């Protein structure tokens, strides 16, 4: 389930990079370089989760500990995903408001 959310965010980020548009709902769209910045941020959950998993695995090299660390790894991955989604929405709203005032 977490992988599906990360994959969806990855695809959305690539589309934002290609099109230069990032939709934040209710007909609101961020366009241009701001949308591309949001697209780049959307690409971050998978590499950050992989890096966190590598660090956790490196710090706990026991094969037996890997089973015990499962829920810790899941918690870290969910936290990374949720944190990035929150940052995306905050920045998207800020960019939208700035874009709206500039276009008036």
N, C-alpha and C positions, 0 to 999 in steps of 0.2 A: 504494500500500500504506500509506504514511504517512497519507494522507488518510482511508483507511478506518478506521484506528485512532483518528484524531482524531474522526471522525464517530461511531464507536461510543462513545467516551468522552463526547462531547457528548450523545448520546441517553441514556446511562446517568446522566449528571449531571442532565438534565432530569427523568428519572424519579425520581431521588433527591430532587429539589426538590419534586416533586408529591406523592410518597408519604410522604416523611419517613423512608425506609428505605434503607440502603446495605449491600448484602450483601458480605461479604469472604470468603466461601467456607466450606465445611464447616458449614453451618448457623449461622454467625456473622453477626449483623446489628447494625448501628449504627442507632439510631432517634432521632427527634426533631431538635432543632436541630443536633446534631453531624452527623447524616446530611445535613442541608441545607448545612452548611458544606462537607462533602466534595463535595456536588453542585455547589456554586459553584466549587470548585477544579477539578472535572472539566470545567468549561466553558472553562478557561483556555488549552489548547494552541492552538486555532485563532487567537484574537486575538494571543497572544504570537508565534506563528510569522509571522503577517501583519505584525506590527510589526517583527520582526527582518528579514523580507524587505524591508520598506520602507526600513529603515535601511541595510541592505547595498546596496540599489539606489540610495539617495540618495548614499551615499559613493562609489559606482562608477557614474557616469552613462554611461560608454561602452557603446554597444550591443554592441561586440565583447567587452567584459569580461563581459557577461551570460552568455555561453556558458561562459566560463572559471570563473565563479563558481557554476556549477550545483552542483557537489559540495560546495562550502562551504555553500551554502544548505540542501542536503539534510542535511548534518552538523549544522547548527544546529537544524534542525527535529526531527531524531531526538533530539538532546540535550534539547531542550525537552520533547518528549513523554516520554522516559525519566525525566527529572527530576521531572516532575509525577506520573507513575505511582509513583515511589519515595516522594515526599512523601505521596501519597494513601494508600499502603499503611501507611506509618509512622503517620500520623495516625489512620487507621481502626483499627489495632491498639491504639493508645493510647486512643482513644475507647471501643472495645469493652471494654477492661480496666476503664476508669473506670466505664462503664455497668454492668458485671458486679458491681463492688464496691458500687455504690450500690443496686442492686436486691436485694442479699442482706440 
